[in-house]
Amino acid sequence: MASAFWTLEDGRGFARRWSGMACILELITDELKNIAGAEDFYNYLELFVIREDDGDEYNGFGGFIRNDENILFDIDLRTFTPMNRAYFWEATQKALIKLKMQKNENNEGIIFLLTTLLDMHKRIKKGENPMKLNDMSTIEPEPSEKLGPGWN
């Protein structure tokens, strides 16, 4: 059952079990720190990565608790600057390539998630109807929030 939800640029949703979403978010942020110019975005997104070794605990409903604060895995990419979205997709692609190069059968589920996420992104760029590959039964309306660095 899905417990974490990401909204992509055209309002379609990517929703999976929290543990899978937590894993791919960590892989993406790990790649962000190696992309020139993405340092501020890395620092922002890193706050959403669960660190169980540091005391973070899954909260039971799509996020985790850190120092008595509930942090959800729900992310709407439209709230990020266009440049930060470009960094996000570049890091996602790099994470997928790195996992595929490892040739580890234990990575198959995460490779599937990253592949699906990147497939959704390609469909967005082609202008495909967002309902053709959407993990939710609706298209999310455009948010008014602007989150993360770079929105001066």
N, C-alpha and C positions, 0 to 999 in steps of 0.2 A: 504494500500500500504506500502510495506517495505521501511524503510528509515534508518535503521541501519543494519550493516552487521558484522557478526563475522565469521572468517575463523577458522575451526577446524583443528586438527592435520593432517588429510589426504587431506586437501584442499577443503573439502565440506563446504558449507556455511549455516549459520543460519541467516536468515534475517527476521525481523519483524518491525512493527511500532515502531518508536522511543520511545514512551511512555512505551511500554511493555519492550523493551530492557533496558531502563533507570531504570525501576522498578526492573527487575531481577538483573541487575548489582549492584544496591544498596543492595539488599538482599544478594547477594554473598559476597560483601565487608563487610557487617555487620557480616557475619559468619567468614570471614577471620581473623578478629581481635581477634577471640577466638581460633584460631588454633596455637598451639605452633610452633614457627619457621617461621610463615608466616607474621610476623610484617612488615618487609621491603616491601614485596609484597603488603600487605594491604595498606601501605602508598603510594605506587606507583599507585595502581589501584583506590584508593579513589579519586585521582585527576580527574578521568573520571566520577565521580558520580555528576549528576546535583543537585544543591542545590538552588532551586528557592527561598527559604526563605532568602538566602544570596545574592540574586540579580542575580543569573544565569538565562538566558533567552534562550528558545528554538530558534535555528537559522533558522528553516524552512527546513533544509536539512540533518537531521540525526545527530544532535549534539546540542551544546549550546554555548552561549557566556558568558564568565567569564572575567571580567576586560578587555574588548576589544579583547580577544583572542578566536578564534573558536576552540572548543574542540569537536571532532567527537566521536560518539559511535562505530566506526569501530575498531574492535580488531582482530588481527591475533594471535591466541594462540601459533603458532609455533615460534613467536618472543620471547616468554618467556622461561626461563630455564625449563628443565624437572621437577625440584622440584616445581617451581611456578605453572606449569600446574597441578601437583598433588594436590597442595593446592587449586587451582581453582575448580577442580572437587570435592574435599572433601567438600568445602564450598557450592558448588551447591547442593550436596546431602543433606547437613545439612539444607540448606534453604528450600528445598522441604519438608523434614520431618517436620520442624517447621510449615510451612504453613498448611500441612495436619492435624497436631495436633490441629490447631485452629478451624477447622470445620466451616469456615466462607464461605458462598456462594459467597461473593464478591471476594474471592481469586481464584475462579475456572479458570479464564483466565490465571492468573500468574502460577498456578499449571500446567496448560496445557503447557505453555511455558517451564517451568523448566523440566517437564517430557519429552517433545520433545527433549530438549537439551541433557538431560542425555541419552535418547534413541540413539541419534546420537553418543554420546561418546561410548556407549556399542557396537554399530555397528562398530565403528572404531577399538575397541579392538579385535573384532572378525575378522577383516580384510575384512569386506564387501565392495563391490564396492561403492565408495562414491557417485555415482549418484543415488543410490537406495533411499536415503533420503537426498536431497540436495535442499535448497531453492534457489539456483542459477542454471543457465543453464550450468555452467562450473565448472571445478576444478581449483582452484587458484594455480599458480605455487609457488614453495617454495620461501619464502622471504629471503633476505640476511641480513635483520635487526635483531639485537638482542636488545630487549627492556626490561626494568625493571631491578630489582636488581639481583645479583647473577651470572652475566656473567664474572666475573674476568678474 
